């Protein structure tokens, strides 16, 4: 990188990028008394799911995918706690991202919401994520365009993501992982100095733009392209600062906090998950945002998220996917998945039990909740385990197990790194077909997403 470009005052830039508020939108004060909101929440679990072969004694109880298909299906013990939500739920199999089907699952969290060809090694380029496409529209109506969360926080590294969200340039959006900071961002004023800080940020951005433009004439073509990308980031920050100024004097919503454990960490995994889910619920209920992502863990057992298995008696989580051939190995892995599904079900059930503020039905009726992983049996980048809840008022059809492959057994029973490289029989559809359908029902007018131009029928 050009020396003069890299010497720009980064401290001035960082003061600007710390702002993440969105432009207010007062459509809800129009003549109609019924508020029509659309919301999206997406959740990611690393390391795949238990998928024993049919002849394995564990198949009946601990195969993650249900038995049967269509409306005539039966949950296994992995998911039976979701039975009360059956009519608000669709399970999918036979979907994956074509560009990375030959990449080990440890490297695939990055593209779960993008569908990009992030590859196994070498040059890396991602694209905009599903949530951010929707946030570009939904963010006009709320204080925060989106809420980006993960158990480990930050961005991670290329092919080792710790965030699900990517901006329009394919750059990762840092995830927040400390409940207290999330709560303060949503519900606590930043203090009497907020206006002064915004003014400083605006001034710093003006200086940066002037400094950067002065370099353009002396840069090579490659460096000019780098500068253009940099300036786009600065412009995006300018928009955030301007939106923050518009929201500055609008009162923050008041919420009850006595039940929240804001100092909890993943070392207390059950309470940590419940607190993170509760923060998303409160953000949605107060209309602070209509878009949330939460990456439960990083692939390959990296980070504090590997502690989540302690909630059900296991020292670490990732090793459960490697020990399925040991006695009760599938049961152990399935017990962990049951815990994850149980906590997800609590969150979804709370949305269902809450009347839509100022609108029709309940909050779940107006919220699409997506849960999944970018690998199935032993980090195989095929046949993603996926569930979609809610959105009845948005036009989603539920109560089915929709299978787009001929047999899950084509991806079952794999338990080592030679197995995941094996040729898989059968065909699968692009997951981005589902994402395109979701965007349409969320009110986003687009002809394509993630390489797909054909919506998934029947969703």
C-alpha positions as CSV (number, residue, x, y, z in Angstrom):
1,X,0.0,0.0,0.0
2,X,1.2,3.5,-0.8
3,X,3.0,5.0,2.3
4,X,1.3,8.4,2.2
5,X,-2.1,6.7,2.1
6,X,-1.4,4.4,5.0
7,X,-0.2,7.2,7.1
8,X,-3.6,8.9,7.3
9,X,-4.6,9.6,10.9
10,X,-6.5,6.4,11.9
11,X,-7.5,7.8,15.3
12,X,-9.7,10.4,13.5
13,X,-11.2,7.6,11.4
14,X,-12.0,5.3,14.3
15,X,-13.9,8.1,16.1
16,X,-16.2,8.1,13.1
17,X,-16.6,4.4,12.7
18,X,-17.8,4.0,16.3
19,X,-21.2,5.3,15.4
20,X,-23.9,2.8,14.3
21,X,-27.3,4.6,14.4
22,X,-29.8,4.7,11.6
23,X,-32.0,7.4,10.0
24,X,-35.4,7.8,11.7
25,X,-38.5,7.0,9.8
26,X,-41.9,8.1,10.9
27,X,-44.2,6.0,8.7
28,X,-45.8,4.6,11.8
29,X,-47.4,8.0,12.5
30,X,-49.3,7.9,9.2
31,X,-53.1,7.7,9.0
32,X,-53.2,4.0,9.3
33,X,-53.4,2.8,12.9
34,X,-52.0,-0.6,12.0
35,X,-48.2,-0.8,12.0
36,X,-46.8,-3.2,9.4
37,X,-43.3,-4.3,10.4
38,X,-41.1,-7.0,8.9
39,X,-38.2,-8.5,10.9
40,X,-35.4,-10.9,10.3
41,X,-33.3,-12.9,12.8
42,X,-30.7,-15.3,11.7
43,X,-28.7,-17.8,13.9
44,X,-25.7,-19.9,13.0
45,X,-24.4,-23.0,14.7
46,X,-20.9,-24.3,13.8
47,X,-19.6,-27.8,13.2
48,X,-22.6,-29.5,11.7
49,X,-25.1,-31.9,13.3
50,X,-25.3,-35.7,14.1
51,X,-26.2,-37.8,11.1
52,X,-25.8,-41.5,11.8
53,X,-26.5,-44.1,9.1
54,X,-29.9,-45.8,9.1
55,X,-28.4,-49.0,10.3
56,X,-26.8,-47.3,13.3
57,X,-28.8,-47.8,16.5
58,X,-28.5,-44.0,17.1
59,X,-30.4,-43.2,13.9
60,X,-33.9,-43.4,15.4
61,X,-33.3,-40.9,18.3
62,X,-30.2,-38.8,17.4
63,X,-30.3,-38.1,13.7
64,X,-30.7,-34.3,13.5
65,X,-33.0,-34.3,10.5
66,X,-36.6,-35.5,11.1
67,X,-37.9,-38.9,9.9
68,X,-40.4,-38.7,7.1
69,X,-41.1,-35.7,4.8
70,X,-43.8,-33.2,4.0
71,X,-46.4,-32.7,6.7
72,X,-45.9,-36.4,7.7
73,X,-42.7,-36.2,9.6
74,X,-41.5,-36.9,13.1
75,X,-38.9,-35.1,15.2
76,X,-36.1,-37.0,16.8
77,X,-34.8,-36.3,20.3
78,X,-32.6,-33.6,18.8
79,X,-35.6,-31.5,18.0
80,X,-38.6,-32.8,19.8
81,X,-38.7,-29.8,22.2
82,X,-39.8,-27.8,19.0
83,X,-43.0,-29.8,18.6
84,X,-45.2,-27.0,20.0
85,X,-43.9,-24.8,17.2
86,X,-44.5,-27.3,14.5
87,X,-47.1,-25.1,12.7
88,X,-44.7,-22.2,12.7
89,X,-41.7,-24.1,11.5
90,X,-40.2,-25.6,8.3
91,X,-37.2,-27.9,8.3
92,X,-35.1,-28.0,5.1
93,X,-32.6,-30.5,3.7
94,X,-30.9,-30.7,0.3
95,X,-29.8,-27.1,0.2
96,X,-26.3,-25.7,0.2
97,X,-24.1,-23.1,-1.5
98,X,-22.7,-24.5,-4.8
99,X,-19.6,-22.4,-4.8
100,X,-18.2,-24.0,-1.7
101,X,-19.5,-27.6,-1.7
102,X,-15.9,-28.8,-2.1
103,X,-14.6,-26.7,0.9
104,X,-14.2,-28.1,4.4
105,X,-16.9,-26.9,6.8
106,X,-14.3,-25.4,9.1
107,X,-13.9,-22.6,6.4
108,X,-17.5,-22.1,5.5
109,X,-19.2,-19.9,8.2
110,X,-18.1,-16.8,6.2
111,X,-20.4,-17.5,3.3
112,X,-23.5,-18.9,5.2
113,X,-25.5,-15.7,4.6
114,X,-23.7,-14.6,1.4
115,X,-23.4,-17.6,-0.9
116,X,-20.0,-16.2,-2.1
117,X,-17.2,-18.2,-3.5
118,X,-14.9,-17.7,-0.5
119,X,-12.8,-20.7,-1.4
120,X,-10.6,-23.0,0.7
121,X,-7.4,-20.9,0.5
122,X,-5.7,-18.2,-1.5
123,X,-7.4,-14.9,-2.5
124,X,-10.5,-14.1,-0.5
125,X,-13.5,-12.1,-1.5
126,X,-16.9,-12.1,0.1
127,X,-20.2,-10.3,-0.8
128,X,-23.1,-8.7,1.0
129,X,-25.0,-10.9,3.5
130,X,-28.7,-11.6,3.5
131,X,-29.4,-9.5,6.6
132,X,-27.6,-6.5,5.3
133,X,-29.6,-6.5,2.0
134,X,-32.8,-6.4,4.2
135,X,-31.2,-3.9,6.6
136,X,-30.7,-1.4,3.8
137,X,-34.5,-1.1,3.6
138,X,-35.6,-1.9,7.2
139,X,-32.9,0.3,8.7
140,X,-34.7,3.4,7.4
141,X,-37.4,2.8,10.0
142,X,-35.4,2.2,13.1
143,X,-32.7,3.7,15.3
144,X,-30.3,0.8,14.5
145,X,-30.1,-0.6,11.0
146,X,-29.1,-4.0,12.3
147,X,-27.9,-5.8,15.4
148,X,-24.8,-7.9,14.8
149,X,-23.9,-10.4,17.6
150,X,-21.7,-13.5,18.2
151,X,-20.5,-15.4,21.2
152,X,-16.8,-14.7,20.3
153,X,-17.2,-11.1,19.1
154,X,-15.3,-9.1,16.4
155,X,-14.8,-10.4,12.9
156,X,-12.4,-13.3,13.2
157,X,-10.3,-14.0,10.2
158,X,-11.0,-14.9,6.5
159,X,-12.5,-18.4,6.5
160,X,-12.6,-18.2,10.3
161,X,-15.5,-15.8,10.7
162,X,-16.8,-14.6,14.1
163,X,-19.6,-12.6,12.4
164,X,-22.4,-13.5,10.0
165,X,-22.8,-10.0,8.6
166,X,-21.0,-8.5,5.6
167,X,-21.5,-5.1,4.0
168,X,-22.0,-4.3,0.4
169,X,-18.2,-4.5,-0.2
170,X,-18.1,-8.0,1.3
171,X,-16.2,-6.7,4.4
172,X,-17.1,-8.3,7.7
173,X,-19.1,-6.2,10.2
174,X,-17.8,-6.7,13.7
175,X,-20.1,-8.6,16.1
176,X,-20.7,-7.6,19.6
177,X,-20.5,-10.3,22.3
178,X,-20.8,-8.5,25.7
179,X,-24.5,-8.3,26.8
180,X,-23.9,-5.1,28.8
181,X,-22.5,-3.2,25.7
182,X,-25.4,-4.4,23.6
183,X,-27.9,-3.3,26.2
184,X,-26.2,0.1,26.6
185,X,-26.2,0.6,22.8
186,X,-29.9,-0.1,22.6
187,X,-31.3,1.5,25.7
188,X,-28.8,3.8,27.4
189,X,-28.0,7.3,26.3
190,X,-24.3,7.9,25.6
191,X,-24.3,10.9,27.9
192,X,-24.3,14.7,27.6
193,X,-21.2,14.6,25.4
194,X,-23.0,12.7,22.6
195,X,-23.6,15.8,20.4
196,X,-20.0,16.9,20.9
197,X,-18.7,13.5,20.0
198,X,-20.8,13.5,16.8
199,X,-19.5,16.9,15.9
200,X,-15.9,15.6,16.4
201,X,-16.6,12.6,14.3
202,X,-18.1,14.7,11.5
203,X,-15.1,17.0,11.5
204,X,-12.6,14.1,11.5
205,X,-14.4,12.5,8.5
206,X,-14.2,15.9,6.6
207,X,-10.5,16.0,7.3
208,X,-10.1,12.4,6.1
209,X,-11.9,13.0,2.9
210,X,-9.8,16.0,2.1
211,X,-6.5,14.1,3.0
212,X,-7.5,11.1,0.9
213,X,-8.6,13.1,-2.2
214,X,-5.3,15.0,-2.2
215,X,-3.5,11.6,-2.6
216,X,-5.4,10.5,-5.7
217,X,-3.2,12.2,-8.3
218,X,0.0,10.5,-7.0
219,X,-1.4,7.0,-6.7
220,X,-1.0,4.0,-9.0
221,X,-4.1,2.6,-10.6
222,X,-4.2,-0.3,-8.1
223,X,-3.8,2.2,-5.2
224,X,-6.5,4.4,-6.6
225,X,-8.9,1.4,-6.5
226,X,-7.9,0.8,-2.9
227,X,-8.5,4.4,-2.1
228,X,-11.9,4.3,-3.8
229,X,-12.9,1.4,-1.5
230,X,-11.6,3.3,1.5
231,X,-13.5,6.4,0.6
232,X,-16.7,4.4,0.3
233,X,-16.2,3.2,3.8
234,X,-15.8,6.8,4.9
235,X,-18.9,7.8,3.1
236,X,-20.8,5.0,4.8
237,X,-19.6,6.3,8.1
238,X,-20.7,9.8,7.2
239,X,-24.2,8.5,6.6
240,X,-24.2,6.8,10.0
241,X,-23.1,10.0,11.7
242,X,-25.8,12.0,10.0
243,X,-28.4,9.4,11.0
244,X,-27.1,9.5,14.6
245,X,-27.6,13.3,14.7
246,X,-31.2,12.8,13.6
247,X,-31.9,10.4,16.4
248,X,-29.9,12.3,19.1
249,X,-32.9,13.9,20.8
250,X,-35.4,11.1,20.3
251,X,-36.0,9.4,23.7
252,X,-34.7,5.8,24.0
253,X,-37.3,3.1,24.9
254,X,-37.6,2.1,28.5
255,X,-37.4,-1.6,29.3
256,X,-37.3,-3.7,32.5
257,X,-33.8,-4.9,33.3
258,X,-34.1,-6.8,36.6
259,X,-34.4,-10.2,34.8
260,X,-31.3,-9.6,32.6
261,X,-27.9,-11.0,33.5
262,X,-25.8,-8.4,31.7
263,X,-22.5,-9.4,33.2
264,X,-22.9,-13.1,32.2
265,X,-20.2,-14.8,30.0
266,X,-20.1,-18.0,27.9
267,X,-18.6,-19.7,30.9
268,X,-22.3,-19.8,32.1
269,X,-23.6,-20.9,28.7
270,X,-27.3,-21.4,29.3
271,X,-27.8,-18.0,30.9
272,X,-25.5,-16.4,28.3
273,X,-27.6,-17.7,25.4
274,X,-30.8,-16.7,27.2
275,X,-29.5,-13.2,27.7
276,X,-28.4,-12.8,24.1
277,X,-31.8,-14.0,22.9
278,X,-33.6,-11.7,25.3
279,X,-31.6,-8.7,24.0
280,X,-32.8,-9.5,20.5
281,X,-36.3,-9.9,21.7
282,X,-36.2,-6.5,23.5
283,X,-34.6,-4.8,20.4
284,X,-37.5,-6.2,18.2
285,X,-40.2,-5.4,20.7
286,X,-39.1,-1.8,21.1
287,X,-38.5,-1.5,17.3
288,X,-35.0,-0.4,18.0
289,X,-34.0,-2.6,15.0
290,X,-35.7,-5.1,12.7
291,X,-32.6,-7.1,11.8
292,X,-30.5,-9.3,14.0
293,X,-27.8,-11.9,13.4
294,X,-26.2,-14.1,16.1
295,X,-23.4,-16.5,15.4
296,X,-23.4,-19.0,18.3
297,X,-19.9,-20.2,17.7
298,X,-16.8,-20.1,15.5
299,X,-15.9,-23.2,13.4
300,X,-13.2,-25.6,14.5
301,X,-13.6,-25.1,18.2
302,X,-11.8,-21.8,18.2
303,X,-12.8,-19.2,20.9
304,X,-14.8,-19.1,24.1
305,X,-17.9,-20.3,22.2
306,X,-16.5,-23.8,22.5
307,X,-17.7,-23.6,26.1
308,X,-21.4,-23.8,25.2
309,X,-21.4,-27.5,25.6
310,X,-20.8,-27.1,29.3
311,X,-24.5,-26.4,29.6
312,X,-25.2,-30.1,29.2
313,X,-22.1,-31.5,30.9
314,X,-19.4,-31.5,28.2
315,X,-16.1,-29.8,28.6
316,X,-15.9,-28.5,25.1
317,X,-18.3,-28.5,22.1
318,X,-16.3,-29.0,18.9
319,X,-14.9,-32.4,20.0
320,X,-18.5,-33.8,20.0
321,X,-18.5,-33.7,16.2
322,X,-15.3,-35.8,16.2
323,X,-16.4,-38.4,18.6
324,X,-19.6,-39.8,17.1
325,X,-18.1,-43.2,16.6
326,X,-17.3,-43.6,20.3
327,X,-19.8,-45.2,22.6
328,X,-22.8,-42.8,22.9
329,X,-21.0,-40.4,20.6
330,X,-24.1,-39.5,18.5
331,X,-26.2,-39.3,21.7
332,X,-23.7,-36.8,23.2
333,X,-23.6,-34.7,20.0
334,X,-27.4,-34.9,19.8
335,X,-27.8,-33.9,23.4
336,X,-25.9,-30.7,22.7
337,X,-28.0,-30.0,19.6
338,X,-31.2,-30.5,21.7
339,X,-30.0,-27.9,24.1
340,X,-29.3,-25.4,21.3
341,X,-32.8,-26.1,19.8
342,X,-34.4,-25.8,23.2
343,X,-33.0,-22.3,23.8
344,X,-33.9,-21.3,20.2
345,X,-37.4,-22.6,20.8
346,X,-37.7,-20.4,24.0
347,X,-36.9,-17.3,22.0
348,X,-39.3,-18.2,19.1
349,X,-42.0,-19.0,21.6
350,X,-41.6,-15.7,23.3
351,X,-42.1,-13.9,20.0
352,X,-45.2,-16.0,19.4
353,X,-46.6,-15.1,22.9
354,X,-46.1,-11.4,22.4
355,X,-48.8,-9.4,20.6
356,X,-47.4,-7.3,17.8
357,X,-47.1,-3.8,19.2
358,X,-49.5,-1.6,17.2
359,X,-50.0,-4.3,14.6
360,X,-51.8,-7.5,13.8
361,X,-51.2,-11.0,15.3
362,X,-48.1,-11.7,17.4
363,X,-44.4,-10.7,16.9
364,X,-43.6,-14.1,15.4
365,X,-46.2,-13.5,12.6
366,X,-44.1,-10.6,11.4
367,X,-40.6,-12.1,12.0
368,X,-38.7,-14.6,9.9
369,X,-36.3,-16.6,12.1
370,X,-33.6,-18.6,10.2
371,X,-31.3,-21.1,12.0
372,X,-28.7,-23.3,10.4
373,X,-25.1,-24.4,9.8
374,X,-22.9,-24.5,6.7
375,X,-22.1,-28.2,7.2
376,X,-23.9,-31.4,8.0
377,X,-22.2,-34.6,8.9
378,X,-18.6,-34.0,10.1
379,X,-18.0,-30.6,8.5
380,X,-19.4,-31.7,5.1
381,X,-20.3,-28.6,3.1
382,X,-23.5,-30.2,1.7
383,X,-27.0,-30.7,2.9
384,X,-27.1,-27.8,5.4
385,X,-29.3,-28.4,8.4
386,X,-31.8,-25.5,8.2
387,X,-34.9,-24.3,10.0
388,X,-37.2,-21.4,9.2
389,X,-39.7,-20.1,11.8
390,X,-42.5,-17.5,11.7
391,X,-43.5,-14.9,9.2
392,X,-47.1,-16.0,8.9
393,X,-48.2,-12.4,8.1
394,X,-45.4,-12.2,5.5
395,X,-46.7,-15.2,3.5
396,X,-44.4,-18.1,4.7
397,X,-46.0,-21.6,4.6
398,X,-44.9,-23.9,7.5
399,X,-45.7,-27.2,9.1
400,X,-43.5,-29.2,6.7
401,X,-40.2,-31.0,6.3
402,X,-39.1,-29.9,2.8
403,X,-36.6,-32.3,1.3
404,X,-34.7,-31.2,-1.9
405,X,-32.4,-34.2,-2.0
406,X,-33.3,-37.9,-2.6
407,X,-31.8,-39.1,0.6
408,X,-30.0,-37.7,3.6
409,X,-28.1,-40.9,3.8
410,X,-25.8,-39.6,1.0
411,X,-24.3,-37.3,3.5
412,X,-24.7,-39.5,6.6
413,X,-22.2,-41.5,8.6
414,X,-19.1,-39.4,7.8
415,X,-16.8,-39.2,10.8
416,X,-13.3,-38.3,9.5
417,X,-11.5,-35.9,7.1
418,X,-11.3,-38.5,4.3
419,X,-15.0,-39.0,4.3
420,X,-15.9,-35.4,3.8
421,X,-13.9,-35.4,0.6
422,X,-15.9,-38.3,-0.9
423,X,-18.1,-37.8,-3.9
424,X,-21.7,-37.3,-2.9
425,X,-24.6,-38.9,-4.8
426,X,-27.7,-36.9,-5.6
427,X,-28.2,-33.3,-6.3
428,X,-29.0,-30.3,-4.2
429,X,-30.5,-26.9,-4.8
430,X,-28.7,-23.5,-4.1
431,X,-29.5,-22.2,-0.6
432,X,-29.7,-18.7,-2.1
433,X,-32.9,-19.8,-3.8
434,X,-34.4,-19.8,-0.3
435,X,-32.8,-16.5,0.5
436,X,-34.2,-14.9,-2.6
437,X,-37.7,-16.1,-1.5
438,X,-37.1,-14.7,1.9
439,X,-36.1,-11.3,0.6
440,X,-39.2,-11.1,-1.6
441,X,-41.5,-11.9,1.4
442,X,-39.6,-9.4,3.5
443,X,-40.5,-6.8,0.9
444,X,-37.1,-6.4,-0.9
445,X,-37.5,-6.1,-4.6
446,X,-34.5,-7.9,-6.2
447,X,-34.1,-10.3,-9.1
448,X,-31.1,-12.2,-7.6
449,X,-29.1,-12.9,-4.5
450,X,-25.9,-14.9,-3.9
451,X,-25.8,-16.1,-7.5
452,X,-29.5,-17.3,-7.5
453,X,-32.2,-15.9,-9.7
454,X,-34.9,-18.5,-9.0
455,X,-36.9,-18.3,-5.7
456,X,-37.5,-21.5,-3.9
457,X,-41.0,-22.7,-4.6
458,X,-43.6,-23.4,-1.9
459,X,-41.8,-21.5,0.9
